[in-house]
Amino acid sequence: INYLSSFNNRFYRNIHYYFKSFFGSDSGVMAVIYFINRLSEIRNSKLLAQRSLGEVGEIRNLSQWLNKLPRYYQKMFNFPADRESFPKVAAFLEKKFSKTANHVSTLDGIKIEFPNYWFSLRPSNTEDLFRLTVEAQTPELLEKTLQELKDILTHKLI
């Protein structure tokens, strides 16, 4: 989540990593441990290409490994809104998208997943706004989805 601090104009970015092996929980420490383990395997020339990609072969440096990872594009947007209205907005989104979605989660706000993109919307705990995150496999799909959601949310929140 990106925001400018009102008192010193500094830019902050919070990134969360969730791991199935860590009970589906967020852990920055686990992300660092995973990265360091992979880096040490590369250094020792023992890292085979990612099993999830179904490839076999040696990866000899970090740039080769990074180039094998899938690319995703993400944007975040904040909507000024009364936090009390969130349940109605989330129910509307769930009803609108659940028939075509692969998965819908209401664990922390609402997250709706499709084959090529996903989005989440959650109320801020500290401000009167909703935080929208959209991630897609292409920049074009990202922009299309973001615009569609902005239109829906602007209409629902007015």
C-alpha positions, 0 to 999 in steps of 0.5 A: 500500500502506497501513501504519502505521509502528510507530515514529511512527504515521504513515500512508503510502500508496504508489501505483504507476502503470504505463505501456504507453508506458514499457515497462509500467513503474512511473513516478511521474514519467511520471504527473506529466508526463502530468497536467501536459500534460493540465492545460496543454491544459485551460488553453489550452482545446485538450483534447478529451474523452478519445478513449478515452471516444469523445466529442467536445467541449471540456473547459474545466476540471480538474473536467470532465476528472476527472468524465469519468474512470471511477471505481474502488474499491480496498482493500488487505489484509495477511495474516500468512503465511510467504512460503515458502508463496506459490507454493502459494497463488498456484497455488491462486488461478490454478487457481481463477480462471483459467478465468473470468479475462480475464488472469492475470499472475505477473510480481509475485506474481499478478494476476487480471483480470476485466471489472469487477474485478481483484485481486493478491496478492504476498508482502512483501519485508520482512515475513512477510505477503501483500499483497492489492489488490482494485479493482472498478467498484462498492463492492458488487463490491469488498466481495463480492470482498474477502470471498471472497478473505479467506475463501479466503486465511484457509482456505488459510493456516491 
